Amino acid sequence: MSEAVKTQPPKRFRSLTVTLTLAFLALSLSVLFVSTGLEIYFSYQTQKIVIRNQQLLVAQHAANMVQSFVEDKLRVLAQAADLNDLAISSERRDVLGNKLLGRDSSFRQLFLVDADGKELATASRLSGLTSSPLFGREEPLLVAVLKGKSYISSVYIDERTNEPLVLIAVPAMDIFREPKGALIAEINLKFMWDLVENIHVGDTGLAYVVDKQGNLLAFTDTTRVLAHENLTTIQAVGHFASNVSHTGQEDKISTGIQGVAVVSTFVALGTPDWAVVVEMPVLEAYAAVVGILGYSLLIMLFSAVFAVASGVYLSRRITGEIINLSTAAQELSSGKLDTRVKIPSQVRENEIGRLAAFFNTMAGSLQELYTGMDKKVQEKTVQLSEQVTEVNKSKSAILNLLEDIDAEKKRAEEMVVVRTRELSDEKARLLASINSLSFGFALVNSEDQILLQNPVLKKVLEFSAEPKTIHDITELFKAADSKIDLDIAGSCKRCMELKEPVEFKEVPYGKKFLRIICAPILAKEVTIGYVFLVEDITEAKVMERSREEFFSIASHELRTPLTAIRGNASMLQEFYGDKLKDPEIQEMLADMLSASERLIRIVNDFLDVSRIEQGRLELKKEQIDLVDMIEKTVQEFQKLAGSKKLSLTFAPPQAPPPKALIDKDRTKQVLVNFIGNALNYTKAGQITVTLAHEGQSLTVRVTDSGVGIPLANQSLLFHKFQQAGDPLARDVSQSTGLGLYISKLIIENMGGAIGLEESEQGKGSTFFFSVPIAA
């Protein structure tokens, strides 16, 4: 038994090979299932977002067109109503009606009616009408219009032309701007049919318009519109009719207007109360996801075949040498002590090679000591067993380590893929948000280089060459107006240093007025750049100036006739009051005088606001003794306070205060407003006026025990046309809501301060104003 004998390994079932093959196949298929599932899921989510945005964009565009059409007709009717005064002649009404019909082809008929629904004038493109379109609609129409509101009827179909029509009405005012009738127009809505027919949603998608009751107003199949079909059974229409928000409903699959499964959404117009509904068939909407699913299944099939082949090959490579070693050991155990294991060069240095070397060593030793050395054979067997155990432990540890490394690698790769996708989505959302801003936007780094800008920036600044740095934008402003000394780059640098925004409110730029803001970008308290914002405020500036000029001119024009009315009414009351025996006539004359005086006060308030806001308030500052002025003003209100059974007192300071540098008449105007408000809002108790010398100012406080001001209403104080008090506490019709606003402007123009010091509902309030003392 000294020669090695080649033996063929017995053919038998190799369980280790099959086990490794199945494990490799299971692992591969698991990875494929997970990756394919994630791909399909994210593809489905992405497709949902794309479909939702596409449908909302189409629906919003159509809704904006319909809404703009209706609002334009309301605006034209409102302008015509201002000209169609109920007091003008019927000839002039006819001329105005015919001009309006000639101006807009969508107007079919016009009616001017009084408060009882009686037709005062009509204008029509049609002839031979058998019935008025107002029949059955007069009551709701007149109720809305006489409240000063516009009215839009439900859509109806002309029986002769089969065209959709709607009635729109606006108030017709008398010379006192009170609604005394209505200007009504019958509008042709056939443009909605043409609009819906031209809307394209994918290849087979469609759109239609419904009203709040779910009735079909516009659709490519006009026979269904003419049949007054109600679509509330359709999910999107039902949500609109039930005032359910469409947000989140677009993702759900429902049955559409054509009876097929669709993905739908809607956009409500607001005025009128209609909605545009957009639908797309499910198969078209998710065609991309279905395609991805088919490709994924095909890839999985080929991958499974490849995994089986690879598993068989790798398993045999791994277990081949172990099987040879097992066969040699079996032969050795059967008594063939000359059996040796051939060790290939590729495994000589690994655990299997070491195991084979140990085996050969053991076999040689066993062969030499076989006869008469049982003890030594046993020792060598124990030693060999320990070495095999060590090898198995080492092998197990290495396999576990390799499995851990492979698992960690896969987890890291999956995290990288997910994070990359999240960053990509976040970037897309950020760019979409920036591009949808209504003002110019530029993202600038700390080196003044523009990293990102939206299309509105080019529209506002009207540049031909795209600016690369903030200095290029500065040059654009210098080119627009060389007289402007505006250092935009320096101001933006300053905002980074101060870590707070810098704003330019009204910057002329050619024929525009712009508002500019530089805001720093902070990352862990470190400024890494800034945001440059530009807003076109030209229209707002023009509207503000026009409004101020209108108030000023209107107030001047009103004050002259009102002064004459007050003077004549006062003379009639003074010279002929005793001769008028009828109490009703005396009361009418007193009401006339009171109303004219109130109107003059309102006009004066408007004039004050106009002067102050336009910077034309002239203050005659002089040194004034506030104690004397307050005492005289309080004395003037004693009679009124006594008539209301209220205590009105002035508590002067113990030490004579210094004189104030103020405009006496304007300061008295503020004090009169404070005391007047206190008297109006106090039913019982007292009103106290105090004066205190505080630093470089004199502070006047007016404290009452009236109803107080709720905390929620205190923010309305000192704003135009705002009254923060309880409307049940006094007659609010006697106030314009301008008193405190004018007082605030006067005090601030004199360099003082004004405000509400404290107020508790049911217990009273304390108002104050402070003015500077004379040097």
C-alpha positions in Angstrom: 0.0 0.0 0.0 3.0 2.3 -0.7 1.7 3.5 -4.1 -1.1 6.0 -4.5 -4.0 4.5 -6.3 -6.3 6.5 -8.5 -9.9 5.9 -7.6 -13.1 7.2 -9.3 -15.4 9.0 -6.9 -18.7 7.1 -6.5 -21.6 8.5 -8.3 -24.0 9.7 -5.7 -26.4 12.6 -4.8 -24.3 15.7 -3.9 -26.6 17.6 -1.5 -24.2 20.4 -0.8 -24.1 21.4 -4.5 -27.9 21.5 -4.8 -28.2 23.4 -1.5 -25.7 26.1 -2.7 -27.4 26.3 -6.1 -30.8 26.8 -4.6 -29.5 29.4 -2.1 -27.8 31.4 -4.9 -31.0 31.3 -7.0 -33.2 32.4 -4.1 -30.9 35.3 -3.3 -30.7 36.4 -6.9 -34.5 36.2 -7.4 -35.1 38.2 -4.1 -32.9 41.0 -5.3 -34.6 41.0 -8.7 -38.1 41.0 -7.1 -37.2 43.9 -4.8 -35.5 46.1 -7.4 -38.3 45.4 -10.0 -41.0 46.2 -7.5 -39.3 49.4 -6.5 -38.9 50.4 -10.1 -42.6 49.8 -10.9 -43.7 51.5 -7.7 -41.7 54.7 -8.4 -42.7 54.7 -12.1 -46.3 54.5 -11.0 -46.0 57.4 -8.5 -44.1 59.5 -11.1 -46.8 58.8 -13.7 -49.5 59.8 -11.3 -47.8 63.2 -10.6 -47.3 63.8 -14.4 -51.0 63.0 -15.1 -52.2 65.1 -12.2 -50.1 68.1 -13.3 -51.1 67.7 -17.0 -54.8 67.6 -16.2 -54.7 70.4 -13.7 -52.8 72.6 -16.2 -55.4 72.0 -18.9 -58.4 72.4 -16.6 -57.0 75.6 -15.0 -56.3 77.1 -18.4 -59.8 76.4 -19.6 -61.3 77.6 -16.3 -59.3 80.8 -16.5 -60.7 81.5 -20.0 -64.3 80.9 -19.0 -63.9 83.0 -15.8 -62.2 85.8 -17.7 -65.1 85.8 -20.2 -67.7 86.1 -17.5 -65.8 88.7 -15.5 -65.3 90.8 -18.6 -69.0 90.8 -19.2 -69.7 91.8 -15.6 -67.1 94.7 -16.0 -68.7 95.9 -19.2 -72.2 95.8 -17.7 -71.0 97.6 -14.6 -69.5 100.4 -16.7 -72.7 100.6 -18.8 -74.8 100.6 -15.6 -72.9 103.7 -14.4 -73.9 105.5 -17.7 -77.5 104.1 -17.7 -78.7 106.3 -14.9 -82.4 105.7 -14.2 -83.1 109.4 -14.6 -81.8 109.8 -18.2 -84.1 109.8 -21.2 -85.3 106.7 -22.9 -83.7 107.8 -26.2 -80.3 107.9 -24.5 -80.9 104.5 -22.9 -81.6 103.0 -26.4 -78.5 104.6 -27.8 -76.4 103.2 -25.0 -78.0 99.8 -25.3 -77.3 99.6 -29.1 -73.7 100.7 -28.6 -73.2 97.9 -26.1 -74.7 95.4 -28.5 -72.4 96.6 -31.2 -69.4 96.5 -29.0 -69.7 92.8 -27.9 -71.2 90.1 -30.2 -71.9 87.8 -27.3 -74.6 90.1 -26.0 -78.0 89.0 -27.4 -80.4 91.2 -25.5 -80.2 94.0 -22.9 -82.9 95.0 -20.4 -83.0 97.9 -18.0 -85.6 97.3 -15.3 -86.7 99.2 -12.2 -86.9 97.8 -8.7 -90.3 96.3 -9.4 -89.0 94.4 -12.5 -90.7 96.8 -14.9 -88.8 97.1 -18.2 -87.6 100.7 -18.8 -85.5 100.0 -21.9 -84.6 97.0 -24.1 -82.1 96.3 -26.9 -81.9 93.1 -28.9 -80.2 91.4 -31.9 -83.3 89.3 -32.4 -86.8 89.9 -33.8 -90.1 88.2 -33.3 -89.4 87.1 -29.7 -92.4 85.2 -28.2 -91.4 85.5 -24.5 -89.0 87.4 -22.3 -86.0 85.5 -20.9 -86.7 87.2 -17.6 -89.9 85.2 -17.1 -89.6 83.2 -13.9 -86.2 84.8 -12.9 -87.3 88.3 -11.8 -87.5 87.6 -8.1 -84.0 86.1 -7.4 -82.4 88.5 -9.8 -83.9 91.6 -8.3 -83.2 90.4 -4.7 -79.5 90.1 -5.5 -79.2 93.3 -7.5 -81.1 95.5 -5.0 -78.6 94.4 -2.4 -75.8 95.9 -4.6 -74.6 92.5 -5.9 -74.2 91.1 -9.4 -76.4 88.1 -10.5 -75.6 85.2 -12.8 -78.5 82.8 -13.7 -78.3 79.1 -14.5 -77.5 78.2 -18.1 -80.5 77.6 -20.4 -80.8 76.5 -24.0 -82.5 78.7 -26.7 -85.3 76.6 -28.2 -84.9 78.1 -31.7 -81.0 78.2 -32.1 -80.1 75.4 -29.6 -77.4 77.7 -28.1 -76.4 78.0 -24.4 -77.5 81.3 -22.8 -77.1 82.9 -19.4 -78.5 86.0 -17.8 -76.0 88.4 -16.1 -77.3 91.4 -14.1 -75.6 94.3 -12.3 -77.2 97.1 -10.1 -78.4 100.3 -11.8 -77.8 103.1 -9.4 -79.6 106.4 -9.0 -77.8 109.7 -8.5 -77.2 108.9 -4.9 -75.5 105.6 -5.8 -78.3 103.5 -4.4 -79.5 100.4 -6.4 -82.9 101.3 -7.9 -83.0 98.8 -10.7 -80.9 96.4 -12.8 -79.1 96.3 -16.1 -79.6 92.7 -17.5 -77.8 91.1 -20.4 -78.6 87.8 -22.1 -75.1 86.3 -23.0 -74.4 83.6 -25.7 -72.1 81.0 -24.2 -71.5 79.1 -27.4 -67.8 79.9 -27.1 -67.6 77.3 -24.2 -68.6 74.6 -26.7 -65.8 75.6 -29.0 -63.4 75.9 -26.1 -64.2 72.3 -24.8 -64.0 70.9 -28.4 -60.4 72.3 -28.8 -59.1 71.0 -25.4 -56.6 68.1 -25.9 -55.9 65.8 -23.0 -53.4 63.2 -24.3 -54.6 61.2 -27.3 -58.1 60.2 -26.2 -58.7 62.4 -23.1 -61.6 64.9 -23.0 -63.0 67.9 -21.1 -66.4 69.3 -20.3 -68.1 72.0 -18.2 -70.7 71.5 -15.5 -72.7 73.8 -13.1 -73.0 73.5 -9.3 -76.0 71.1 -9.8 -74.0 68.8 -12.0 -75.8 69.8 -15.2 -73.7 69.5 -18.4 -73.0 72.9 -19.9 -70.4 72.2 -22.6 -69.2 69.0 -24.2 -68.1 67.7 -27.7 -71.4 65.8 -27.9 -73.9 68.8 -27.9 -76.9 66.5 -28.0 -76.1 65.5 -24.4 -75.9 69.2 -23.4 -79.2 69.9 -25.1 -80.8 67.0 -23.2 -79.8 68.8 -19.9 -77.9 65.7 -18.7 -77.0 65.6 -15.0 -73.6 64.1 -14.2 -73.5 64.0 -10.4 -73.0 60.2 -10.6 -69.6 60.9 -12.0 -67.1 61.0 -9.2 -65.4 64.4 -10.1 -68.7 66.1 -10.8 -70.2 64.7 -7.5 -67.2 66.1 -5.5 -67.7 69.6 -7.1 -71.4 69.6 -6.5 -70.8 68.5 -2.8 -68.1 71.1 -2.2 -65.5 68.4 -1.8 -62.0 69.6 -2.6 -60.5 68.0 -5.7 -57.1 67.7 -4.0 -56.2 64.0 -3.7 -59.1 62.8 -5.8 -57.2 62.9 -9.1 -55.4 59.6 -8.2 -58.5 57.6 -7.9 -59.9 55.6 -10.9 -63.6 56.1 -11.6 -66.1 55.8 -14.5 -66.1 58.8 -16.8 -68.6 60.6 -19.0 -68.1 58.0 -21.8 -68.6 55.1 -19.4 -65.0 53.9 -19.3 -62.5 53.9 -16.5 -60.7 57.2 -16.3 -58.4 59.3 -14.1 -60.1 62.7 -13.7 -59.8 66.1 -12.0 -61.7 69.4 -11.9 -61.1 73.1 -11.4 -63.8 75.3 -9.9 -64.3 78.7 -11.5 -65.6 80.5 -8.4 -67.6 83.1 -10.3 -69.8 81.8 -11.9 -70.2 78.6 -9.8 -69.1 76.2 -12.6 -66.3 73.7 -13.0 -64.1 72.4 -15.8 -63.7 68.6 -15.6 -60.8 66.8 -17.4 -60.7 63.0 -18.0 -58.1 60.6 -19.4 -58.6 56.8 -19.9 -56.7 54.7 -17.4 -55.0 52.6 -20.1 -53.6 55.7 -21.8 -52.7 57.3 -18.5 -50.7 54.4 -17.2 -49.4 52.9 -20.5 -45.8 53.7 -19.5 -46.2 51.7 -16.2 -47.7 48.7 -18.0 -44.8 48.7 -20.5 -42.3 48.8 -17.7 -44.1 45.9 -16.0 -43.8 43.7 -19.2 -40.1 44.5 -19.6 -39.5 43.8 -16.0 -41.1 40.3 -16.2 -39.0 39.5 -19.2 -35.8 40.5 -17.5 -36.7 38.5 -14.4 -37.2 35.4 -16.6 -33.8 35.7 -18.2 -32.2 36.6 -14.9 -33.7 33.4 -13.3 -32.2 31.2 -16.0 -28.8 32.9 -15.6 -29.0 32.6 -11.8 -29.6 28.8 -12.1 -26.7 28.3 -14.5 -24.4 30.5 -12.4 -25.4 28.8 -9.2 -24.7 25.3 -10.6 -21.3 26.4 -11.9 -20.2 28.2 -8.7 -21.5 25.4 -6.5 -19.4 22.8 -8.3 -16.3 25.0 -8.2 -16.8 25.4 -4.4 -17.7 21.8 -3.5 -15.6 19.9 -6.1 -12.4 19.7 -3.9 -14.4 19.0 -0.8 -16.0 16.0 -2.6 -12.6 14.7 -3.6 -11.4 15.1 0.0 -14.5 13.3 1.2 -13.9 10.4 -1.3 -10.3 10.0 -0.3 -11.2 9.9 3.4 -13.8 7.2 2.6 -11.2 5.2 0.8 -8.7 5.7 3.7 -11.3 4.5 6.2 -11.9 1.3 4.1 -8.2 0.4 4.6 -6.5 1.9 1.6 -3.7 3.6 3.5 -1.8 4.6 0.4 -4.6 7.0 -0.7 -3.6 10.6 -1.2 -5.4 13.7 -2.3 -4.1 15.7 -5.2 -4.0 19.4 -4.3 -4.5 21.7 -7.4 -2.4 24.8 -7.4 -5.4 27.2 -7.2 -6.5 25.8 -3.8 -3.1 25.0 -2.3 -3.0 28.2 -0.2 -6.6 28.3 1.0 -8.4 26.4 3.8 -9.3 23.5 1.5 -5.7 23.2 0.4 -4.5 23.2 4.0 -7.1 20.6 4.9 -5.9 18.4 2.0 -2.3 18.8 3.0 -3.2 17.9 6.6 -5.1 14.9 5.3 -2.1 13.7 3.2 0.2 14.2 6.2 -2.2 12.2 8.4 -2.4 9.5 5.8 1.4 9.2 5.5 1.8 9.1 9.3 -0.9 6.6 9.6 0.7 4.4 7.0 4.1 4.5 8.7 2.8 3.8 12.2 -0.1 1.5 11.3 1.5 -1.6 12.7 2.0 -1.7 16.5 1.5 2.1 17.1 -2.2 2.4 18.1 -1.4 5.0 20.8 0.5 7.2 18.4 -2.3 6.8 15.8 -4.9 7.9 18.3 -2.8 11.0 19.3 -2.4 12.0 15.6 -6.1 11.5 15.0 -7.0 13.8 17.9 -4.5 16.4 16.6 -6.0 16.1 13.1 -9.5 16.5 14.5 -8.5 19.7 16.3 -7.0 21.1 13.2 -10.1 20.2 11.1 -12.2 22.0 13.7 -10.0 25.1 13.5 -10.2 25.0 9.8 -14.0 24.7 9.9 -14.2 27.6 12.4 -12.0 29.7 10.2 -14.0 28.9 7.2 -17.3 29.7 9.0 -15.9 33.0 10.2 -14.7 34.0 6.7 -18.1 33.0 5.1 -20.0 35.0 7.8 -17.7 38.0 7.2 -18.2 37.8 3.4 -22.0 37.6 3.8 -21.9 40.7 6.2 -19.8 42.6 3.7 -22.1 41.7 0.8 -25.2 42.7 2.8 -23.7 46.0 3.8 -22.6 46.7 0.3 -26.2 46.1 -1.0 -27.7 48.3 1.7 -25.3 51.1 0.9 -26.1 50.8 -2.8 -29.8 50.9 -2.2 -29.4 54.0 0.1 -27.4 55.8 -2.6 -30.1 55.1 -5.2 -32.9 56.2 -2.9 -31.1 59.4 -1.8 -30.1 60.2 -5.4 -33.7 59.9 -6.5 -34.9 62.1 -3.5 -32.4 64.8 -4.3 -33.5 64.8 -8.0 -37.1 65.1 -7.0 -36.4 67.9 -4.6 -34.4 69.8 -7.2 -37.3 69.4 -9.7 -39.8 70.7 -7.2 -37.5 73.6 -6.2 -37.0 74.7 -9.9 -40.8 74.4 -10.6 -41.5 76.6 -7.5 -39.0 79.2 -8.5 -40.2 79.3 -12.1 -43.8 79.8 -11.0 -43.0 82.8 -8.9 -44.8 86.0 -9.9 -41.8 88.2 -9.3 -38.2 88.1 -10.6 -35.9 85.7 -8.7 -32.1 85.2 -8.8 -29.9 83.0 -6.6 -26.5 84.6 -6.1 -23.4 83.1 -4.4 -21.0 85.0 -2.1 -18.9 86.0 -5.2 -21.9 87.9 -6.7 -22.3 85.3 -9.5 -25.9 84.4 -10.5 -26.4 80.7 -10.1 -30.1 80.5 -11.0 -32.8 82.9 -12.3 -36.5 82.5 -13.3 -38.1 83.7 -16.5 -40.0 86.5 -14.7 -36.6 88.3 -14.0 -36.1 88.7 -17.8 -39.7 89.9 -18.2 -39.4 92.5 -15.5 -35.9 93.8 -16.4 -36.3 93.3 -20.2 -32.7 92.4 -20.8 -31.4 91.0 -24.1 -28.1 89.4 -22.8 -28.6 87.2 -19.7 -26.7 88.8 -16.7 -24.0 86.6 -15.2 -23.3 88.7 -12.0 -25.2 91.1 -9.8 -23.0 93.9 -11.2 -24.6 93.2 -14.7 -28.0 93.9 -13.1 -26.6 97.2 -11.6 -25.5 98.3 -15.0 -29.0 97.6 -16.4 -30.5 100.1 -13.9 -27.8 102.7 -14.7 -28.6 102.2 -18.4 -32.3 102.6 -17.8 -31.8 105.9 -15.9 -28.4 107.5 -15.6 -29.6 109.9 -12.8 -30.3 107.1 -10.4 -27.4 106.4 -8.0 -28.4 102.9 -6.9 -25.6 100.5 -5.8 -27.5 97.2 -5.9 -24.3 95.1 -5.6 -23.1 97.1 -2.6 -26.5 96.8 -0.9 -26.6 93.0 -1.4 -23.1 92.8 0.0 -24.3 94.7 3.0 -27.3 92.3 3.5 -24.7 89.4 3.7 -22.7 91.3 6.3 -25.7 92.3 8.4 -27.4 88.9 7.9 -30.7 90.7 7.3 -32.7 91.7 4.2 -32.2 95.0 2.4 -35.2 96.5 0.6 -35.7 99.3 -2.0 -39.5 100.0 -2.1 -39.9 102.2 -5.2 -37.1 102.2 -7.8 -37.7 103.8 -11.2 -36.7 101.6 -14.1 -37.6 103.1 -17.5 -41.4 103.5 -17.4 -41.7 101.0 -14.5 -41.5 101.2 -10.7 -39.8 98.2 -9.1 -39.5 96.8 -5.5 -36.1 95.2 -4.9 -35.2 92.9 -2.0 -31.8 91.3 -1.2 -32.1 88.5 1.5 -29.1 86.6 2.8 -28.9 82.8 2.7 -27.6 81.3 5.9 -26.1 77.8 6.5 -25.3 77.2 10.2 -25.0 80.9 10.9 -22.6 81.3 7.9 -23.8 83.5 4.9 -23.2 81.5 1.7 -25.0 83.9 -0.7 -28.2 85.8 -1.1 -31.5 85.9 -3.0 -32.2 88.8 -5.3 -36.0 89.6 -5.8 -37.5 92.1 -8.2 -41.3 92.9 -8.2 -43.0 95.1 -10.8 -45.2 97.5 -8.7 -45.9 99.9 -11.6 -49.6 99.0 -11.8 -50.1 99.2 -8.0 -48.2 102.6 -7.9 -50.5 104.0 -10.7 -53.6 102.7 -9.0 -52.6 104.2 -5.7 -51.9 107.6 -7.3 -55.2 107.5 -9.2 -57.1 106.6 -6.1 -55.5 109.4 -4.1 -56.2 111.9 -6.9 -59.8 110.7 -7.2 -60.4 111.1 -3.4 -58.9 114.6 -3.5 -60.8 115.9 -6.5 -64.1 114.2 -5.5 -63.8 115.6 -2.0 -63.1 119.2 -3.3 -66.0 118.9 -5.7 -68.4 117.6 -3.1 -67.6 120.2 -0.4 -68.7 123.2 -2.4 -72.4 122.1 -3.0 -72.5 120.6 0.5 -71.5 123.9 2.1 -74.3 125.6 0.1 -76.8 123.0 1.3 -75.7 123.4 4.9 -75.8 127.2 4.7 -79.2 127.3 3.1 -80.6 124.7 5.5 -79.2 126.7 8.4 -80.7 129.9 7.2 -84.1 128.3 6.6 -84.0 126.9 10.1 -82.9 130.2 11.6 -85.3 132.6 9.8 -88.2 130.4 9.0 -88.1 127.8 11.7 -90.9 129.5 13.7 -93.1 129.8 10.6 -93.0 126.1 9.8 -96.0 124.7 11.7 -95.8 121.1 10.3 -93.5 119.0 12.7 -92.6 116.7 9.9 -91.3 119.5 7.8 -89.3 120.8 10.8 -87.9 117.4 11.3 -87.0 117.1 7.6 -85.2 120.4 7.7 -83.3 119.3 10.8 -82.3 116.0 9.2 -81.2 117.9 6.1 -78.9 120.2 8.2 -77.6 117.3 10.2 -76.9 115.1 7.1 -75.1 118.0 5.3 -72.9 118.7 8.3 -72.1 114.9 8.5 -71.2 114.8 4.8 -69.0 117.8 5.2 -67.1 116.1 8.1 -66.7 113.0 5.9 -65.4 115.0 3.0 -63.0 116.8 5.3 -61.8 113.4 6.5 -61.2 112.3 3.0 -59.3 115.6 2.2 -57.1 115.2 5.3 -56.3 111.6 4.3 -55.5 112.7 0.8 -53.3 115.6 1.8 -51.4 113.5 4.4 -50.8 110.5 2.1 -49.6 112.7 -0.7 -47.2 114.5 1.6 -49.1 117.9 1.3 -49.9 118.2 5.0 -48.7 121.7 6.3 -48.0 121.7 10.0 -47.6 125.0 11.8 -45.4 124.0 14.7 -45.2 126.4 17.6 -44.7 126.3 21.3 -48.1 125.4 22.8 -49.3 125.0 26.5 -50.9 121.6 26.3 -52.6 122.1 29.8 -54.5 125.1 28.5 -55.5 123.4 25.3 -56.7 120.2 27.0 -58.7 122.2 29.6 -60.6 124.1 26.9 -61.2 121.0 24.8 -62.6 119.1 27.8 -64.8 122.1 28.6 -66.3 122.0 25.1 -67.4 118.4 25.7 -68.9 118.9 29.1 -72.4 119.6 27.8 -72.4 116.4 25.7 -71.0 114.4 28.6 -73.7 115.8 30.9 -76.4 114.8 28.4 -75.2 111.2 28.5 -74.8 111.4 32.3 -71.0 110.7 32.1 -68.2 112.3 34.1 -65.5 113.9 32.0 -62.4 115.2 33.9 -58.9 116.4 33.2 -56.1 115.5 35.7 -53.2 117.9 35.0 -49.7 117.0 36.3 -48.6 118.4 39.7 -45.6 120.2 38.2 -46.2 122.5 35.3 -45.0 120.6 32.2 -42.8 122.3 29.5 -44.5 123.5 26.3 -44.9 121.2 23.3 -43.6 121.9 19.8 -46.8 121.1 17.8 -49.5 122.2 15.4 -52.2 123.4 17.8 -55.2 122.8 15.6 -54.1 119.4 14.4 -53.2 118.3 18.0 -56.6 119.4 19.1 -58.2 117.4 16.3 -56.5 114.2 17.6 -57.6 115.0 21.2 -61.2 115.7 20.0 -61.2 112.3 18.2 -60.1 110.5 21.3 -62.6 112.1 23.6 -65.4 111.8 21.0 -64.7 108.0 20.7 -64.7 107.6 24.5 -68.1 109.3 24.8 -69.5 107.2 21.9 -68.4 103.9 23.5 -69.1 104.6 27.1 -72.7 104.1 28.5 -72.0 104.8 32.1 -69.1 105.8 34.3 -66.3 108.3 33.6 -63.8 109.5 31.1 -60.4 110.9 32.4 -57.8 112.8 30.4 -54.3 113.0 31.8 -51.0 114.6 30.8 -47.5 113.4 31.8 -44.0 114.6 31.1 -42.0 111.5 30.0 -38.4 112.1 28.9 -38.4 114.4 25.8 -42.1 114.0 25.2 -45.5 115.0 26.6 -48.0 112.1 26.7 -51.7 112.6 26.7 -53.9 109.7 27.8 -57.7 109.3 27.5 -59.2 106.6 29.7 -62.8 105.5 29.6 -65.0 102.9 31.4 -66.7 101.9 28.2 -67.3 98.6 26.4 -63.6 98.0 25.7 -62.1 96.4 22.5 -61.8 92.6 22.0 -58.3 91.4 21.6 -59.1 90.0 18.1 -60.2 93.5 16.9 -57.3 95.5 18.4 -55.2 94.9 15.3 -57.8 96.8 13.2 -57.1 100.1 15.1 -55.4 103.0 13.3 -56.2 101.6 9.8 -58.3 103.2 7.1 -62.1 102.5 7.2 -61.7 100.1 10.2 -63.7 100.2 13.4 -62.6 97.8 16.1 -65.3 98.5 18.6 -68.6 96.7 19.1 -71.1 97.9 16.4 -73.9 97.5 18.9 -72.3 99.9 21.3 -73.0 103.0 19.2 -74.3 104.2 15.9 -71.5 103.2 13.5 -73.2 104.9 10.6 -72.0 108.2 12.0 -68.3 107.3 11.5 -66.1 106.7 8.4 -63.5 104.7 10.2 -60.9 107.4 9.4 -60.6 109.2 12.7 -57.9 107.1 14.3 -56.1 106.7 11.0 -55.9 110.5 10.4 -54.8 110.9 14.1 -52.0 108.4 13.6 -50.7 110.2 10.5 -50.9 113.7 12.2 -49.0 112.6 15.3 -46.3 110.7 13.3 -45.8 113.7 11.0 -45.2 115.8 14.2 -42.5 113.3 15.3 -44.7 111.7 18.0 -46.3 108.3 18.8 -49.9 107.1 19.1 -51.5 103.9 20.1 -53.8 101.8 22.4 -52.1 101.4 25.8 -54.6 98.9 27.2 -58.1 97.7 26.8 -60.3 95.1 28.5 -63.7 94.1 27.2 -66.4 95.3 29.5 -64.1 97.5 31.5 -62.8 100.2 29.2 -59.8 101.4 27.2 -56.8 103.8 27.4 -55.6 105.5 24.3 -52.4 107.7 24.2 -50.4 110.0 22.0 -47.1 111.7 22.7 -45.6 114.8 21.2 -42.1 116.3 21.4 -41.4 119.1 23.9 -40.1 122.5 22.7 -36.3 122.9 23.0 
